Amino acid sequence: MANLFANRMQNIQKSFIREILKVTQDPEVISFAGGLPNPRFFPVEELAAATAKALAKQGRQMLQYSTTEGYGPLREFIAARYAAKGVAVSADEILITNGSQQGLDLIGKIFLNQGDTMIIERPGYLGAIQAFAMYEPQFLPVPLLEDGIDLDTLEVVLRDHQPKLFYAVPNFQNPSGVTYSEPVRCTAAQLLAHQNTILIEDNPYGELRFAGLELPSLKNYLGDQAILLGSFSKVVAPGVRLGWICAKPEFIDKFIIAKQATDLHSNYLAQCVVAQYLQDHDLDAHLATIKAAYKKQCDLMVAMMTELFPEEVTFTRPEGGMFIWVTLPEGMSSLALFDEAARLKVVFVPGQPFYVGGGGENTLRLNFSNCDEAKIEAGITHLAHAMKTLLVRDRTLQPI
Ligand SMILES: Cc1ncc(COP(=O)(O)O)c(C=O)c1O
């Protein structure tokens, strides 16, 4: 029985976040744990109308098998949107995937041999760590600072290891909410430009900027050395399970072979419906509504945290996306805080699972997109209370 499962399954942990989400089934629990968009903004009627219209136009053909690359008009839309943001790519460089999560898996599939080295942010997106771990690479964690990747460590790691991949989430990162500043992007790109390392820019939150100025994609500096991942999950709805990979044609050919082996193609009906929805509606107007609400929610959460959290506790102030990252005083455990807060019916994600190679015991992630304002007020009040209880307890336990 010991050898029933493949070696690659030995070190894969069950997602701690999925486990926490089970706790949140209790309707009385206020959850800052999930990475869920606010369902208030799912375009229910619009998608119903788009489905009827697309089916009336395309009929049975919309229910037939289709090409692996994805639905042409959807790929055209994505390429045009990149072009409008100053990233010149053609529709041939876009492959539609089942969310950007599948993009991560396909990247592992076509690039990673066991033991290959790859840079991962520390803290890093847990879903990426899980997806890549299946291919048994050697992770090289590089810390994230307030303004992006730690350039000094990046330089050393690139020099010493010449890693195959560098996985980055430069905008409103999950879990930290951190955005790479323009100088950090520029210097990181300069360091990479003399290497064979492929940069993966995963950008599911880029369209959710509600403060500050839009910054250039790393592809603007690196050209074909960068692979971009995008997603409709946070801008339309995650249930459609549609995202994409944007890469040079030579890479796309390999991705197509890998995707064919996995699932032949992404849900064609969903692709046609989303393409119809995007054709009939102004995505920017929809995004403006989402961003205004997320800004309000984030501002309220930050204001409450500033007022109520003990002064030893620090946190990021994101300019977009869905997450705030909290650092507790050294030695204070976010797992202990989790238990204390759960008693008061508030939950969050302790930070430790986001750290490859250990660390982060005093950190945690808060989501602000999924809660209305009343819940944010009540939840942060309870969380602050739990922190103060723990601080008093920790101090009482100090040896005199
Ligand atoms: C950084 C990052 N990448 C990828 C994903 C996967 O998103 P999806 O598969 O829904 O596009 C997420 C989801 O939360 C994420 O935070």
The ligand as an SDF file (V2000), in Angstrom:
LIG
                    3D

 16 16  0  0  0  0  0  0  0  0999 V2000
   -2.1260   34.7470   -7.9000 C   0  0  0  0  0  0  0  0  0  0  0  0
   -3.1980   33.8300   -8.3880 C   0  0  0  0  0  0  0  0  0  0  0  0
   -2.9870   33.1220   -9.5060 N   0  0  0  0  0  0  0  0  0  0  0  0
   -3.9290   32.2960   -9.9880 C   0  0  0  0  0  0  0  0  0  0  0  0
   -5.1480   32.1330   -9.3410 C   0  0  0  0  0  0  0  0  0  0  0  0
   -6.1280   31.1610   -9.9220 C   0  0  0  0  0  0  0  0  0  0  0  0
   -7.2240   31.8430  -10.4520 O   0  0  0  0  0  0  0  0  0  0  0  0
   -8.1800   31.2500  -11.5520 P   0  0  0  0  0  0  0  0  0  0  0  0
   -7.7950   29.8290  -11.8240 O   0  0  0  0  0  0  0  0  0  0  0  0
   -9.5460   31.3620  -10.9830 O   0  0  0  0  0  0  0  0  0  0  0  0
   -7.9800   32.1060  -12.7520 O   0  0  0  0  0  0  0  0  0  0  0  0
   -5.4180   32.8540   -8.1800 C   0  0  0  0  0  0  0  0  0  0  0  0
   -6.6790   32.6690   -7.4770 C   0  0  0  0  0  0  0  0  0  0  0  0
   -6.9780   33.1790   -6.4630 O   0  0  0  0  0  0  0  0  0  0  0  0
   -4.3970   33.7150   -7.6830 C   0  0  0  0  0  0  0  0  0  0  0  0
   -4.5760   34.4350   -6.5630 O   0  0  0  0  0  0  0  0  0  0  0  0
  1  2  1  0
  2  3  1  0
  2 15  2  0
  3  4  2  0
  4  5  1  0
  5  6  1  0
  5 12  2  0
  6  7  1  0
  7  8  1  0
  8  9  2  0
  8 10  1  0
  8 11  1  0
 12 13  1  0
 12 15  1  0
 13 14  2  0
 15 16  1  0
M  END
$$$$
